[in-house]
Amino acid sequence: MKQFTETKFTIPALKGISTKTVEEHLKLYAGYVKNSNLILEKIDELAKEADKNAYALGELQRRFGFEFDGMR
């Protein structure tokens, strides 16, 4: 299964945006990458019994869209 890797950014000081704000956004990005990978692992696990786990799989796929969009 494909795993996404977190890109490390070197962002210089920005006029009008504090360093703390940039750091907080990078933490959010790291969380989106982590959660995307966790969701994909769980989907692979639950897909082995897809009929039994249909509702959980549907919810994970919906949530994956949110996490993936935050990551890309």
Long-range contacts (C-beta under 8 A, 24 or more apart in sequence): 1-40, 1-41, 1-44, 2-40, 3-37, 3-40, 4-33, 4-36, 4-37, 4-71, 5-33, 6-30, 6-33, 6-34, 28-70, 29-70, 29-71, 31-70, 32-67, 32-68, 32-70, 32-71, 33-71, 35-67, 36-64, 36-67, 36-68, 36-71, 39-63, 39-64, 39-67, 40-64
